[in-house]
Amino acid sequence: MNAITKIIGTITTSLLVLTSTLKAQNTYRTESGVSVASESKEVKACNRPRDGFYDRSLHQEKMPLPYDYVHEKDVFWEKRVWRELDTREKMNHIFVSPHAPLITTIIDAAKRGDITLYSTWDDQFTQALTQEEIQALMSSKDTATIFDPITFEERIVLVENEMNWEDIERYRIKEVWFFDEETSSLGVRILGIAPIINRYNEDGDLMSTGPLFWAYYPELRKTFAQTETFNPMNDGARLSWDDIFEARLFSSYVIKENNIHDRRIKDYAKSGEAVLLESERIQSEIFNFEHDLWSY
């Protein structure tokens, strides 16, 4: 018994010495001589100050509300339209909020492999982009001339410029409006979203304007539902990007309807005023379709 007691005493003493040593290693003294315990990176991450007085985690578990099932036989009318969303409009400022702009949400999801981005060769999601192609879209390479301060020699180096999300001022949305005979209601389903970017030459002159890539909206919905964005009415009830799009909390205008020549409005309208009037006509035609089915 005495031998066992001695062994237990030795183990206890060793553990106390080890604990004291580890504690001494994780402490440091400030300039005033106060001993302060240092924490590991994991502990610091858990104990870092939070911007609020409670933990916000419900949005991470949120799932998008599934659509109602629609059978082909119940859809006897539909119209495909393309519209553009200008972030410079007051109602759309949320899309370029510095805290969580829409473009970074889409790009980060693509880099994680959560979604697939598609080429702008067409808007039918036929050519998926690889990670290398996505990285090439997000950055551009340029050359710069530098001088050695000692030898004064001139050298040309390769510089990689990351894309600035503030350059994305517009988004193109492809959607389908349809009338469901089963529920006797007009509905809309967004099919794709494409950020619009301006391309400039070396002299800074505008060369062209067009979509950067296409993202398949049904695949984006989970990411959108779990990404908070600004709610101007209530900071305690944040909106998600899925809420923004499904509730149509944005301003936009029609730039094209499905037609035999695959033309946009600006391809056949003669002036800017005519483009706006044609856009309003298409929009009114969609909403009046449901109204005209009813008789009073």
Buried (B, 14 or more C-beta within 10 A) or exposed (E): EEEEEEEEEEEEEEEEEEEEEEEEEEEEEEEEEEEEEEEEEEEEEEEEEEEEEEEEEEBEEBEBEEEEEBEEEBBEEBBBBBBBBBBEEEEBEBBBEEEBBBBEBBBEBBBEEEBBBBBBEEBEBEEEBEEEBBEEBBEEEEEEEEEEEEEEEEEEEEEEEEBEBEEBBBBBBBBBBBBBBEEEEBBBEBBBBBBBBEEEEEEEEEEEEEBBBBBBBEBBBBBBBBBBBEBEEEEEEBBBBBBBBBEEBBEBBBBBBEEEEEEBBBEEBEEEEEBBEBBEEBBEBBEEBBEEEEEE
